[in-house]
Structure formats: C-alpha cells, structure tokens
Amino acid sequence: MNYLPLVIIFLSFILLLILNLIHTILWVPLKIQRHFNKQGISGPNYRPIFGNSAQIRRRMISQAESKPMSIVTHDVVRRVMPHYYNWSTIYGKTFIYWFGSKARLAVSEPDMIKEILMDTNGCFGKVEFNPLSRLLFGMGLVGLSGDKWAFHRRITSQAFYMEKVKAWVPEMVESTKKMIKKWEEIREKNEEFEVEVHKEFHNLSADIISRTAFGSSFEEGRRVFELQDQQIGLALDAIRTIYIPGFKFLPTKKNRMRWKLERETRRSIMALIEKNGGEMENSKNLLSLLMSSYKNCDGEEERLTMDEVVDECKTFYFAGKDTTGNLLTWAIVLLAGHWEWQDKARREVIDVCKNREFLAPGDLSDLKNLGLILNETMRLYPPAVLLMRKATKDVKLGNLDVLRGTEFFLAMTAVHHDPEIWGSDSDKFNPERFMVPRKQIGSFFPFGMGPRLCVGQNLAMVEAKIVLAIIIREYSFRLSPSYVHAPRQGMTLEPQHGAHIIFSKIDEI
C-alpha cells in the first residue's frame, strides 16, 4: 500500500500549522510594533509567545509587593501598577507592551480615555474575560457585550435607581449597628480598642448586599462569599497568565476546583432564591427587582431567565462586597491620619442628624464633607486600578491610527495621581480639591464613564456614606502602630496586610 499521499497530507498539515503559528506569534506582532513605532509610540520589545507578561508578573509585581511603602505620601502607582510606572518613565505616558501576542496600548491622557469610554459607535469594546476567570462573574453584566449586554443593562439599571437604593438605607443601618454592637463587646471598659477593619468592612458589605439582595443576612449568604473568595484567587491566577485555547476543558487540579466552586456557588444562590421566593411578590429587594418584568422601548415585556438572574447575583455578590469594603477601608485609613477631616465629617454628621439616632435617606445629600472625602479616597485609592478596552475596528484615537484588535490599558490610578492634572500635591489627601467640579472629564473615573458606567455606583456611595457617618459619630480613630501600608492590586485595590485601626468611644463633641 502506498502511504506517500497520506504522509504528504500530514506533512502539509504540520507545515500549515507551523506557518500559522509563525504568522500569529511573530509576523503579526512585529507588524503591529512597526506600525506604532512609525507613529512615535514605542515600548518594551515584543517577546514571542508570552510577550511581556512573565516580566510583569514574576519580576515587577513580586518586587513591588515585597516591601511596604510610607503612609506619608500616597504615591501608590509604582506599587500597584509597577509595569506602567517603570515603562512610562522610559517611553512616555502612551506606550505599547505585549500580553502574549496581543498588543496593549497604555493610555493615561484624559482626552483619549474620554474618547474610548464615551464611545457610542462601537469602535471600542469590552475585552473578553479569560475563559478561566469568567466563572467568577458568570454571564453577568460585567462580562457581556452587544445586544445581550444592552438587555441586562436595561433590567439592572432600573433596579439601582437612586430612589430604590435609598429604600435600602434601613438595612444598611441595621447591618452597621450589628457591627458596632460587636465592637462594643470588644471595647467593654477599655478606652481604646483595635480592629482590623478591612476584614470587618468586607463582612459588613457582605451583610448589606445579602440584606438588600435577598432580605437575608451575611450568615445565610456566608457560603456564597466563601466560595467566591476561593474563586477570586483562581481568577487572578488566570488573568495574569496567557490562556492556551482549549485549556479550560482540561481536568487539571485548578480547573477541577474552578468547576466545583462554580457548581456550589450556583446551588447556594439558587437555595437562597428558593428560600426567599415566597417573600418576593411584595418585596423591594434587589432580587425581586431583577426578577421583575420591564417594558422595553417597543412596549414589550422582558425579563431575565433564572440562569441570568443567578449570574447577575454572582456579580453583585462579588462587586457589592469587594468594591465597597475596600472603599470603606481606605476612607478610614485616610481619615485616621487626617484628624482635621475626621473632625469636619463628625461635626457635619451630628449637625445633619440633630437629635435623631441615625441618618434618614433624605439626609444623604447634606453630607457634603463625606462626599468630598469619598471622592478623594477613590482618587488616591480607586477600587479598580485600571480599565481595559479594545479596538473593534481600525480606528483613529487622537492623532494615532490604531489597528483592530489592539487592547487599551487605561491607567486609572496613574491618571488620578498625575501632577499635571491635580497639581503638585497630587499624592496628598486633600478633599477640598473636589469642591470645584472637574472640567476634564477623563481625569476622574473611579466607576468608569459612558455607556458602561458602573450600574452599582449609587449603592456603593450610599452605603459608604451611611457606614462612615455611623462610625464617625460613635468613634474617633487613628492608625495602629501595627498598621503596615501596603496597597496591592487584587481583583480590586486592597491592603496587603489588612488595616489595623485604634478606636476610641466618643461621649460628646
């Protein structure tokens, strides 16, 4: 039998694979690199297969996180995005680097950021999740695009209108009171007591999202948060490594753990839905709003399927806990080192509350100083260190010709700390800078901007104001001698070693 034709076919197939591989990992990246070099945009040299990702992960991030920084200045850029800090000093604010064979254009010019995020013509889209990290959020709003995203956005936006969020203030107050009660048990007869607030605020935010979503408590939703905490570590590992197509199907140890956590998370959320199902009809909690039908612009009723509701719950469980928990942590850390602002905020809260024990929903707009403090906190320590987008077609961005498929690394933290934008005190805590509205739109965007502005922004800000107001009215506080200032980039910006704060009870002011 003549096997020569089969051998020729096999060798031809292998040759095609090799040529395709060479085209993908060598020809295309080098072509893109030359394209940007001709426009004056340079960066670290492309390295086949892994690009610059190993250099970022193994050397820059590990080195940056190996030692703490001073709390005197809040110059966190070099620690939380070391590759941007190092390369921008060499190549300028706009440069190109490589994540595998994908070109990433680092951008920190406000006008360019505004153009990308405010786009309504479909030129700039969402970067798809690494398939191994998608399990953390499922097919919820954060990971969707196109018509599917627009549909979910219509539903979720109506669930987070400010008036609906204000209706959850009693639940926020109740959760915070429960935390304060626990602190009082710790304090007993001592004048001062120490709390690691990062963990406390994550538990508090978890309790609040549980109450507002299901009408239950943190204890009932505890399993969901435990499962998601485990999934976060696996998701971070996936995000920082190059994904090999098809790898998500291999039964590796980590993949088996991902699959197991995903199954248990969905079962736990479904159990909460079923347990609270009988109370949904007249409820105003988040779950009932997500499950309600809404009329679209054509007058047709639309609603999410149960699987879609579960996916959105996964997103809000994670985002509601992590984002607000970290925002509260950094706000307390900053106020602990700036007593003049702590005192301003306390006097304002007492003046607004007058003789009432707790804030009412209508009081929120009167907490001006707290609003300034929270904005300055998110400027110095934005919950999301960066945003990612990609060019869906060849497009003009400013004076640059950008090729289709180019990813954009929007260096939020660098923009928020840029002295050319914020002045020579850009690394200092100064809430007064927000007394004047920002004219340069792309200079401050902790919740993003444009069509994909964070849908949970109202919830995060209302919750943060309520919690801070209650704590500031009850206690004065300062940094513990054991506090180590070490912000790092996880899924959100978090303190690497926690946040140890010493509290003292306030009898009167």
Secondary structure, DSSP 8 states (H G I E B T S, - for coil): ---HHHHHHHHHHHHHHHHHHHIIIIIHHHHHHHHHHTTT---S---TTTBTHHIIIIIIIHHHTTS---SS----HHHHSHHHHHHHHHH-SSEEEEETTEEEEEE--HHHHHHHHT--SSSEEE----TTTHHHHTTSGGG--HHHHHHHHHHHHHHT-HHHHHTTHHHHHHHHHHHHHHHHHHHTT-SEEEEEHHHHHHHHHHHHHHHHHHS--HHHHHHHHHHHHHHHHHHHHHHTS---TTGGGS--HHHHHHHHHHHHHHHHHHHHHHHHGGG-TT--SHHHHHHS-EE-TTS-EE---HHHHHHHHHHHHHHHHHHHHHHHHHHHHHHHT-HHHHHHHHHHHHHHHTT-SS--GGGGGG-HHHHHHHHHHHHHS-SSS-EEEEESS-EEETTEEE-TT-EEEE-HHHHHT-HHHH-TTTTS--GGGGGS--SSGGG--TT--GGG--TTHHHHHHHHHHHHHHHHHHEEEEE-TT----EEESSSEEETT--EEEEEE----
